[in-house]
Amino acid sequence: MKTLEKIILNTWILGLFLFSTSILLPLNLRNIPFFFFVITACFYLTKSKKIINLRHSKILALNSLYFTVMALSLVQSDNTSESFTNLLSASPLIIAPLMFYSVHSRLVINFNFITIYLYISFFCSTVLFFLLLIIHNYFQGYITETYFLHFPERINIGFGKYSIHPLYASISVIISLIFSVPIFEKAKTRSTKLFVLLSAIFLFAILLLLARKSAILITGLIFVAHFFKRRNRKHLPYFFIALLTCSALIYIIDPLWLRFYELIETIQHSGQTSTGSTYTRLNIFNCSLDAIKNAPFFGYGVGDVKEVLTVCFLENNSTYYNTHNQFLGAWLSAGFFGTSSLVLIFFQGFISALKHKNIIHFSILSLFFLMALIENILERQDGILIFSFFTNFFIFMETSNSSRITTYDIR
């Protein structure tokens, strides 16, 4: 392998490692891996293809479509400055598919080797991040009887550049829990299996501390589906013990139980005046849908959504919120075409995961899809980076052509 090619390949591997450990990086450095991915894409796209796979071209086209549609919505926007800021933030959505396309069409990589080490690195980094956070909290005297009540807000704003929104912290925890399954299965020693098991229990405790009821419910759904997919009757007692333990902890921990109680109350009295986050979200959805009715096909432009919603909330004597639904947010930005392009990413991802029987890919896509129903996950850096990487990583890996000319084993 030529020296320059080896440098670029190592740059790409470094980018993968930095991405998998990015939770340990300060906020302003978490996008560093994508600078390495830009270098990788620029280099390999200048090289001739050694592998012809039309499926890769289709994936590139569909996974790049959302960013393309958002960019085209510039013509609808009056706020040019906001538009370019939003597009710059969303640039990983075009960088990731281009990077994986360039790598898969020019090289053969041992992705079985890469995948398990990506799982391990991501899992261990998440465990380490929250372990250091708990240790810091202990020495700062934060661990008191009100720890559960204040932990979500403290992690959101109380740790400077290492702060992270509780919902996006929950996404990293859930992905790590999903990765813990293959890591546990591939562990060769009892001590390693014990470490993975204890770490998974620790991460589940962190999920409860973060107190996002949507994240807890989504985790439950994913692992219930995972359990019934495996159909392992030997583990049935452990499954029900875990389920009962989880339910008991939610009931016992007052701040957590109040969140679920508010959800139940809102559902039971949906037609009456209420308060709380669930009721607020319902009002946000109604306001967003009203705005969509006035521009259903082309939207308002990627830079004008905030102004449109602000007007709507002022008319209803409410403070500003984003749509809290990525599909509605995409519709407001780029109309029907914006939402359709996002749906296509999920559609082809689910089809590929089912075709290749990849339960890890399917679980992570389910996580992103369900989160997109209750949050604008593509309007924050943490959400954009993790979504753009994994939606491309798995599908390109699954559709790689087995007959390639040049083989590079990075071990």
N, C-alpha and C positions, 0 to 999 in steps of 0.2 A: 504494500500500500504506500502511495506517495506520501511524503512528509506533510504537505498541506492538507490532503484528505484525512490523514490521521489526526491532525490538529482540529479540523472541523468536526470529525466524529467524536473526539474527546470533548469538544465544546458542547456538542449535543448531549452527550452523556452527563456532563456537568450540569447542563440545564435540567435534565430529568431529575438528578439528585437534588438540586436546589429547589425544584418545584415540590418534590415529595417532602422536603423539610421546611418549606416556606413559612409554616406556622411559627417557626422559631425565629424568623426574621422580623425586624421592625417593619411597620406598615409601609414606609416609603421604599423598602427594598423587596417587597414581596412580588413585584412584577419583573425583577431581574431575570428570572429564568426565560422570560419571553424575549428578552434582548438576545439571549443565546439562541433561541429558536429562530429569530429573524435572520441571524447570521447563517444558521444551518440551512434555512429555506433559500436564502439568496445564493448560497454556494451551489447547492445541489440542483436548483432550478436552471442553472446555467449549463449543467452537464446533460449529455444525451441520456435518454431513458434506456435502461438495461432490462426493464421488466414492463411488458405491455399488459395492463389489466384495466379493461374498460370500467369495471366496478369501482376502482379507485377514483377514476375521473368523475363518476356519478356521485360518489360520496363527497368529493371536493366541491362539486357544483352545489349540491343540496346543503351541505354544512356551511358553505360560504354565503348562501342566499340571504339569510337573515341580515347579516351585516350589509350586504349589497342593497337590499331593499331599504334599510335604514339610511344608507348613504344617499339613495335616490330621493328619499323623503325631504332632503335638503331644499328641493325646489318648492316645497310647501311651507317651509319655515320662514318666519320673519326675523326670528332671533338667531342670526348667523353665528354669533359668538358661542351661545349655548349649544348650538347644533354641533359645531366642530369640537367643543369640549366633550360632549357626549359620545361622539364618534371616536375620538382619541381614546377615551376610557374603554370603549367596546372593541378596540382594535385586536385584542387577543382572539376574538371570534373569527377573524380572517387569518391571523397569524398561525393559529393552531392547525386548521385544515391544510394550509399551504405547507407548513413544516412537515406534517405527517405524510402528506402526499409526496413531497420531494424525497423524503427518506425511503418510503416504501417502493417508490418507482425507480430508485437508483441503487438501493442496497438490499441485501438480505441480512437481517439481524436475528439473533437468537432471542426472540421475544418471550419465550418461556422463562428464560433466565432473567431478563429484564423485569418481567411482570412480577415475579415473586419478590424480587428485591425492592421493587417499587412499593409493593404492599407492605413489606417489613419496614422500610424507611418511613413511609407515611404513618404507619401505625405507631412505631416507636417515637417518632417526633411528636405526635399528638399526645401520647402518654407523658413524654418528658415535659412538654410545654405546660400541661395542667398540673403535673407534679411540682414543677418549679413554682407555679402560680400558688399552689396550696402552701408550699413551704414559705414563700414570701408573705402570704397572708398571715401565717402563723407568727412569724417574727415581727410583723407589723401590728399584731394584736387584733386582727380583724375577725378571728374565729371566736365568735361569741354566740349567745343564744339567738341573735338576729342574723346570723350568717346567711341562712337560706334566703332571707328577705332582701338583703343588700347585694348578694353576689352577682346577679345579672347586671345591675347598673354599674357595679364596680369594675367588672371585666370590660364593660362597654366604653368607659371613659376614664377609669382610674389607673391605667397602667401606661399612659403616654403612647408612644409609638408601638407598643406591644398590645394595645387595647384591640379588642375585636367585638363586633356586635354579637350578642348572645345567640341569635338565630344562625349566623354564619359559623360561629364556634360549634353550634350543634350539628351543622352539616358536616364539618370535619370529624366530629366525634362519631357520627353515624357511619360515615364512610370507613373510618378506622374499625368500627365494630363489624362492618361487613367484611373487611379485609381480614379480621381476626379468624374467620372461619377457615379459609384456605391456609393461613399461616399455622393454625392449630393442627390442621389435617396433615400438613407437610412436616411438622416438627418431628424430629427423630428421637428425642430423649424426653423422659418424664419431666425433668426439670424445665425444659423449654416449654412443654405443654402447660406446666403449672404457671410459668411466667405469663404466657399468653392468656390463660384463664383469669388469673388475678388482675392482669392489666385490663382485660375486657370488663371485669366487674368494676374496676376503678373508673373506667370511661363511662359505664352506665350510671355510676354515682354522680359523675360530672354532668351527665345529661339531665339528671334530676335537679342538680344545683342550678343549671342554666334556666330551668323552669319554663321552657317553651313548650306549651301543651301540644302544639302542632307537631313539633319534632318528636316528642314522646309517642304520640299516636302513630306517626309515620313509621317510627322504629318498630313499634309493635306490629303494624301491618306487614312490614317487610319480613320480619323474622317469623311471624305466623305463616306467611306464604312460603318462606324458606323451609320451615319445619315440615309442612305438608308436602312440599315438593320432594323432600328427601324420603319421607315415609318410613322413618326409622322408629319402630315401635319400642326399641330398647330405651330410647331417649324420651319417651312420652312422659314418664313421671317427672323427669328433670324439667321438661317444658312447662308442665302445669305448676310445678313448684316456683319456677321463675316468674310465671304469669301472676300467681297469687302474691308472691313477694313484691312484685312491682305495684300491683293494685293496692296492697297494704301500705307501702311506702308513700304512694300518692295520697292516700287517705290520712295518714298520720302526719305528714308534713303540711302544716297549715297554709303557708304561702302557695304551695303547689296545689293543694286541694281547692283553695279559693279560686284559682284560675279555671280548674275543671268545673267547679260549681257554677261559675259565671257562664261558662259555655253551655252547660245543661239548662240553666235558667233562661238564657237567651233563646235557645231552641224551643223551649216549652212555652215561652211568652213572646214569640217572634212578632206578633202584631201589636204589642204594647210598648210604651216608652220604657227604655232601659238604659243602663250605662255599662261600661266595660269595653274591653278590646274587641270582643266578638260583635257586639252591637255597633261599635264604631266602624268595623270592617264592612258590615252590611250597608251602612250609610255611604261608605266610600264606594262600594260596588255600584250602588244605585246612582250616585253622582257620575261615576265613570261611564255607565251605560247611557245615561242621559246625554253626555257629551258625545259619545260614539254615534248616536242617532243623527247628529248634525253633520257628521263627516264619515260615513260608514265605509267608503271605498278607498279613499286615499289618505285619510287621517289629517292631522294638523301639522305634521312635520316633527322631526326628532328633537327640535329645539323649542317647540311651542307648547308642549304638553303641560308643563308646570303652570304657565299662564292661564291656559284653558281651565284646568282644574281649580286654580285659585279663584277664578271668577265664579265657578260653580259652588265652591265652599262658602264664599262670601255671601252668595244669595241665600244659602241655608244657615247662615250665622255659625259657621264652623271654621276651625283652623285648617290649614293646608295639610294634606296627606298625598302621597303618591297612590297609585291605583291598588297597591297591595295584591296585585295579580299580574303576572308578567304577560299573560295573553291579552288582557285588557290594555296594559301599557303599550304593547306592540301595536294593538289596533288603533289606539289614539295617535301613536307616532306615525304609522304607515298604513293605516286602514286595514282592510281585509287581507291585503297582500302581506302585511307585516305579521299578522297572526298566523296566516297560512304557512309562511316560510319557517316560523318557529315550530309549528305542528309537524312539518315535514322532517325536521331534525329528529324529533322524538319518534316519529313513525318509522323512519328507516332504521333508527337505532334499535327500537323494540323488535322489528322484523329480523334484524341481524342477530340480536341476542337470543331470540327464540330459535332461529334456524341453527345456530351453533351451540344451543343449549348452554349458554354462558350465564349462569345464575348471578354471578357477581356483576356483570354488565347490566343485566336486567334489573337488579336491585338498585344500582346507582342511578340508572335512568328513571326508575320509579321514584326514587328520592327527589331527583331534580324536577320531575313532572309534578309531583304532589306539592313540593315547595313553591313551584311556579304558580300554583293555583291560589296561594295565600301570601305571596311576597314577590316583589320585583327583583328577582335574583340576578338579573342582568343589568342592574343599574348601580351596583356596588362592586368595587374592585375585587373583593374576596369572592363574590359570587361569580363574576365574569371569568376570573382566572381558573377556578376549579371546574366550572361548567365547560368552558371551551376546551380544556385539556382532556377531561375524561370522555366527553361525547365523541371526541376524535380518536383518542388512544385505543379504545376497545374496538370500534368498528373497523378502523384501518388494520388492526392486528388480525381481526377475524377474517378479513377478506384478502389477506396477503396471498399472493400466488406462490405455490410451493416450488415451482420450477423457475429458478432464477439463475442468472449467469454468474454473478459475483457474490460470494458468501463471506461475510465478516462475522466471526464469532468474537464478541467483546470480552469473553471471559479471560 
